[in-house]
Amino acid sequence: MYMNSQTLDLQDPLKRFRERFHIPQRDGKDLTYLCGNSLGLQPKTAREALNHELDTWQQLGVEGWFESLHETTPSWLSYHERCQQPLADIVGARPAEVCPMNALTVNLHLLLESFYQPKFYKTKILTIAGDFPSDQYALETHIRSRGLDPDQNLIEIQPGSDGLIATAAIQQAIAQHADQLALVLMSGLNYYTGQVYDMQAIAQTAWEHGIYVGFDLAHAIGNVPLNLHEWNVDFATWCSYKYLNGGPGAVSGVFVHERHHTPKTPRLAGWWGYDEDRRFKMTKGFVPMAGAAGWQLSTPNILALSVHKAAIDITAEASMAALRQKSEQLTAYLAQVLEPFADHIRVLTPSHPTQRGCQLSLLVKNDGKALFNFLTDAGIIGDWREPDCIRLAPTPLYNTFRDVWQVGEGLDRFFSRRPFAAR
Ligand SMILES: Cc1ncc(COP(=O)(O)O)c(C=O)c1O
């Protein structure tokens, strides 16, 4: 029998953070929201931060780029700088190596422009099969835009019979294809299986073979510990609407390792990446800003950035170390709660904590959609992936052990009311 959820909640050092979020309700009761892997919840400070910038716009107009209503808030021109420290803390980088900008798929194309340099026989990109569709489309069309055939230039590593891809298989594939590879690009945490890949080991192998490596961190950022600088990752991008709670379609961000912070690194440029001191001189010839900020193209959306900053400040305040500690406990608890239903549900996500974040992906043997609908009706919000997968992601900032316990209650009611054999 597993531990009492109330005792675990009482012992939770992060429990005060739940109050900082709006928990969606139904009939006046908090929903059991386990869908932070898809859309994180709204921080209560988001509205205040947004209103502040609306006030700035209202009262200062264009002067808002250079002035601010409060000395504690940045002028719009330096807004991205105020996001750099918290983002750097979250991804394990130096502040100049990160910058909020654009959306994830847009950033993937921009970073491919910089780090996919096909030459002679080294024209191929190594990735994993079944990665997020947007990434697949980006790779396919980007390779084609260089006049190359994606069927010839994309190597996909297939999962094993357990549906997972071992880090050793990725390292082996890098070594095997090294003389043809221009780039390794893959997710750090698989959106479907919930598997975390050993990014450090993959980056190390790619480095040994002189191949650039980049990660899509959509499901990793704010979820698992990252140390991108030390791991020698060349580049990464993410979205901030999942575990960073930046709101639907929230601004993405990039990491570019400092060894690439040179004007020689190829890129597609725009005026917002131009050296800030000279940007408004409007002269010919692109001169990049130092650091990841030099990959910006367009005027940032300050209203979106204000919410983004309010949200990442909370994650940085809680600290990834403390979040991870609670996350491991919450997810281990979820795994325990699922155990009695092993006849009906197979957990696809690896069981070892180093190979998973907070999400567990459940493969339901029969009638998974009915179970999903039942849980949703019972106020337990996860998400459904065809053909038979329910993803549940207890997130340490706002989920409780009681939320996880509710899952067990829901499953118990579903399976006892409709025994598996009778369906
Ligand atoms: C792993 C992964 N990659 C890429 C994307 C696409 O992100 P965007 O719509 O911001 O381009 C998502 C969106 O959920 C995702 O989960």
PDBQT file of the ligand as one rigid body, heavy atoms in Angstrom, charges set to zero:
ROOT
HETATM    1  C1  LIG A 501       8.311  18.430 -28.661  1.00  0.00    +0.000 C 
HETATM    2  C2  LIG A 501       7.668  19.592 -29.364  1.00  0.00    +0.000 A 
HETATM    3  N1  LIG A 501       8.297  20.149 -30.420  1.00  0.00    +0.000 NA
HETATM    4  C3  LIG A 501       7.742  21.177 -31.094  1.00  0.00    +0.000 A 
HETATM    5  C4  LIG A 501       6.516  21.694 -30.730  1.00  0.00    +0.000 A 
HETATM    6  C5  LIG A 501       5.942  22.822 -31.531  1.00  0.00    +0.000 C 
HETATM    7  O1  LIG A 501       6.065  24.045 -30.878  1.00  0.00    +0.000 OA
HETATM    8  P1  LIG A 501       5.599  25.403 -31.557  1.00  0.00    +0.000 P 
HETATM    9  O2  LIG A 501       4.155  25.279 -31.875  1.00  0.00    +0.000 OA
HETATM   10  O3  LIG A 501       5.855  26.446 -30.503  1.00  0.00    +0.000 OA
HETATM   11  O4  LIG A 501       6.430  25.609 -32.772  1.00  0.00    +0.000 OA
HETATM   12  C6  LIG A 501       5.836  21.156 -29.643  1.00  0.00    +0.000 A 
HETATM   13  C7  LIG A 501       4.525  21.675 -29.236  1.00  0.00    +0.000 C 
HETATM   14  O5  LIG A 501       3.847  21.192 -28.379  1.00  0.00    +0.000 OA
HETATM   15  C8  LIG A 501       6.424  20.066 -28.953  1.00  0.00    +0.000 A 
HETATM   16  O6  LIG A 501       5.810  19.482 -27.910  1.00  0.00    +0.000 OA
ENDROOT
TORSDOF 0
